Amino acid sequence: MNKELVIVFVKNIKLGKVKTRLAKTIGNQGAFDVYSELVQVTEKATSNLTANKRIYFSDAIVNTKWQNDYKTVQKGIDLGERMKNAFKKGFEDGYERIVLIGSDLPDITADHIDLGLKKLKKNEAVFGPAEDGGYYLIGLSKMHEFIFNNKPWSETSLLEKTINELQENKITFTTLKTLNDIDTFEDLVTSEFYKSNIKLQEKIKQLHD
């Protein structure tokens, strides 16, 4: 059995339901278009991994995405509980190293994910820090439920508080390269993802003309 698992959390792409902070600037259709492109980036980054994959949708399975992979729906009242349940299921099914990523990272590649799994051979936890104080990747080689409990999910102190708890509990961890996710219009327009995507630029421009 493959002992490594990659979990991808995906929001169902619905108008008015994705990238709501970004939508305040470029509108619901613009945010929809941006998130659709980001999901494609994530699909590409995870397409040739040697680890097994599980795709967790926010509301309902979409069969046109990740066509040959295991798909299911997230369960839990908040992000922490949903991630915790996904990790628990993975460990219960016999996986020894599990990495979870979201689907709004313009710069995510297979190398980030593979490195996260590799780091778990010598650490109990690994994080990919995001520039906003959260994290874009979390990996575990042993289940520690407190990581997912009572956390400030949308605040800049998320990773700092999580790491403090790990240190208090003497749990080995490491971090990867810091990346920026796309939450605001400034995040979008300063990203190489946007600068190199002429079609997306044209779509956003048309929405504002």
Secondary structure, DSSP 8 states (H G I E B T S, - for coil): ---EEEEEEE----TTTS-HHHHHHHHHHHHHHHHHHHHHHHHHHTTT-SSEEEEEESSS--TTSSTTSEEEE--SSSHHHHHHHHHHHHHHTT-SEEEEE-S--TT--HHHHHHHHHHTTT-SEEEEEBTTSSEEEEEESS--GGGGSS--TTSTTHHHHHHHHHHHTT--EEE---B----SHHHHHTSHHHHT-HHHHHHHHHHH-
